[in-house]
Amino acid sequence: MKRYLAVAALGLLTLGGCANSDIYSGNTYTGDQAKTARSVSYGTVTGVRPVTIQAGNANDTGLGSIGGAVIGGLLGNQFGGGSGRVLTTAAGALGGTVAGTKIEQNANQVDAYEIQVQRDDGQNVVVVQKADTPYQVGQRVRLIGSGNDLSVAPQ
C-alpha cells in the first residue's frame, strides 16, 4: 500500500509541473501571431517591478484537488479501525483536496515584471510579462504589437 502511495504522490507532483507559463513570455508567440504584421515602437524603460501572474481558471485542470483527495484518502485510510477508519479516510480526502488545490494554484503562478516604458512619442505604457529577460531603467526597448497584445523586447 505504501508503494502505491509513493507512486500516486510522484504522479501528482509530475503533473503539477505541466503548467505552460511560456504564453506570458515576451519571447514566445502564439500560432495566430506568427506570420502576421505587428507594429513596433521604441522607448526607454522608466521602471521595473517584480510581480506575479496568477493564471486564470482556464489553466486549473482539477488534477490538484482530485490527486490531493486520492492521496489524502489513502493516507487517512492507514489510521483507525471500523467507523474511525471511515472518518480518517474522509478527513484525509478533504484535507488532500484543499492541499492539492493550493498546490495547483501555486504551480499556475508565474514570476513576471511590470515594465514601464516611455515611448519616443512621449506616451507612457506598462506591460506585464514573464520575467525571462531582465530589464533595467534607462534601457532602450522595442514595443511589439498594440493594445492587449503588447510585448517588450530588448532593442
C-alpha positions, 0 to 999 in steps of 0.5 A: 500500500505504501508503494502505491502511495509513493507512486500516486504522490510522484504522479501528482507532483509530475503533473503539477509541473505541466503548467505552460507559463511560456504564453506570458513570455515576451519571447514566445508567440502564439500560432495566430501571431506568427506570420502576421504584421505587428507594429513596433515602437521604441522607448526607454524603460522608466521602471521595473517591478517584480510581480506575479501572474496568477493564471486564470481558471482556464489553466486549473485542470482539477488534477490538484484537488482530485490527486490531493483527495486520492492521496489524502484518502489513502493516507487517512485510510492507514489510521483507525479501525471500523467507523474511525477508519471511515472518518480518517479516510474522509478527513484525509480526502478533504484535507488532500483536496484543499492541499492539492488545490493550493498546490495547483494554484501555486504551480499556475503562478508565474514570476513576471515584471511590470515594465514601464516604458516611455515611448519616443512619442512621449506616451507612457505604457506598462506591460506585464510579462514573464520575467525571462529577460531582465530589464533595467531603467534607462534601457532602450526597448522595442514595443511589439504589437498594440493594445492587449497584445503588447510585448517588450523586447530588448532593442 
